[in-house]
Amino acid sequence: MSLINNRAITLLERSLDAASMRQKVISNNLANIDTPNYKRSDVSFESTLQQVLQGNALSGRRTDARHMQIGAASVSDVEPELVTDRSTSMRQDGNNVDIDVEMTNLAENQILYNALTQRINGKFATLKYAISEGKR
């Protein structure tokens, strides 16, 4: 039996990477709120992760290290992806950034990041406790 649940830590690590990337993307959207023809961006991660966790993800088998990876076969293969929202805008300048949506996304992402940080800290605290056999 493994003392460290690598899958859980990998899952938390990938989720933190996605939340960090999303923070940067939202900040970039807010910085370009007055830029004409700017199209907002977002991060795609959760749906791909859910497919991998449920075993519904489409993935290719690599028979050679030089082959390109198709899909995600495991949690460690799931990477956050930048997606540009090409939807139309109600604004005259063609910009589709809505400050209310972005601020809501920013607050939601911050809460998620804090929760993930607390969870991974708990994992490492448990590991530290196990290593020291509960002694202080």
C-alpha positions in Angstrom: 0.0 0.0 0.0 1.4 3.4 -1.0 1.7 6.0 1.7 1.3 8.8 -0.9 -1.8 8.8 -3.1 -0.1 10.0 -6.2 -3.3 10.3 -8.2 -4.9 12.7 -5.6 -1.8 14.9 -5.4 -1.5 14.9 -9.2 -5.2 15.8 -9.5 -4.8 18.7 -7.0 -1.6 19.8 -8.8 -3.3 19.9 -12.2 -6.3 21.7 -10.7 -4.0 24.3 -9.1 -2.3 24.8 -12.5 -5.6 25.4 -14.2 -6.8 27.8 -11.5 -3.5 29.8 -11.7 -3.8 29.9 -15.5 -7.5 31.0 -15.2 -6.4 33.8 -12.9 -4.0 35.2 -15.5 -6.6 34.8 -18.3 -9.3 36.7 -16.3 -6.8 39.4 -15.4 -5.9 39.7 -19.1 -9.6 40.0 -20.0 -10.1 42.8 -17.5 -6.9 44.6 -18.7 -8.3 44.6 -22.3 -11.8 45.6 -21.4 -11.5 48.8 -23.5 -9.5 47.3 -26.3 -11.5 47.4 -29.6 -12.2 44.0 -31.2 -10.7 42.1 -28.2 -12.3 38.7 -27.7 -12.3 37.3 -24.1 -10.5 34.1 -23.3 -11.2 31.3 -20.9 -9.5 28.1 -19.6 -10.9 24.7 -20.5 -10.0 22.1 -18.0 -12.8 20.7 -15.8 -14.8 19.0 -18.6 -11.7 17.1 -19.9 -10.7 16.1 -16.3 -14.2 14.8 -15.6 -14.1 12.7 -18.8 -10.7 11.2 -17.8 -11.9 10.5 -14.2 -15.1 8.8 -15.5 -13.2 6.8 -18.1 -15.0 8.5 -21.0 -12.0 10.3 -22.5 -10.9 9.5 -26.0 -7.2 8.8 -26.1 -4.7 7.2 -28.5 -2.1 4.6 -27.7 1.4 5.7 -28.4 3.6 2.9 -29.7 6.7 5.2 -30.1 7.9 8.1 -28.0 8.0 10.3 -31.1 4.3 9.9 -31.7 2.0 12.8 -30.8 -0.3 12.3 -27.8 -4.0 12.1 -28.7 -6.3 12.9 -25.9 -5.6 12.3 -22.2 -5.2 8.8 -20.9 -4.6 9.7 -17.3 -5.0 12.6 -14.9 -1.3 13.5 -15.3 -2.0 14.0 -19.1 -4.8 16.6 -18.6 -3.6 20.1 -19.2 -5.5 23.4 -19.0 -6.2 24.9 -22.4 -6.7 28.5 -23.5 -9.9 29.0 -25.4 -10.9 32.2 -27.1 -14.6 33.2 -27.0 -15.5 34.3 -30.5 -19.1 35.1 -29.7 -20.6 38.3 -30.9 -20.6 41.5 -28.9 -23.4 43.9 -28.1 -20.8 46.6 -27.9 -20.0 48.9 -30.8 -16.2 48.3 -30.6 -16.5 44.5 -31.1 -15.1 43.7 -27.6 -17.1 41.0 -25.8 -15.7 41.4 -22.3 -18.3 41.9 -19.6 -16.9 43.3 -16.4 -19.6 41.7 -14.2 -19.0 38.3 -15.7 -15.2 38.6 -15.3 -15.4 39.8 -11.7 -17.7 36.9 -10.8 -15.3 34.5 -12.5 -12.4 36.0 -10.7 -14.1 35.6 -7.3 -15.2 32.1 -8.1 -11.7 31.1 -9.2 -10.1 32.7 -6.1 -12.4 30.6 -3.8 -11.5 27.4 -5.8 -7.8 28.2 -5.6 -8.0 28.7 -1.9 -9.9 25.4 -1.4 -7.4 23.5 -3.6 -4.5 25.0 -1.6 -6.0 24.0 1.7 -6.7 20.5 0.4 -3.1 19.9 -0.9 -1.7 21.4 2.4 -3.9 18.9 4.3 -2.5 16.0 2.2 1.1 17.0 2.9 0.3 17.6 6.6 -1.0 14.1 6.8 2.1 12.8 5.1 4.3 14.8 7.5 2.4 13.4 10.5 2.8 9.8 9.2 6.5 10.3 8.7 7.1 11.7 12.1 4.8 9.0 13.6 2.7 11.6 15.3 5.6 13.0 17.4 6.1 16.7 17.7 
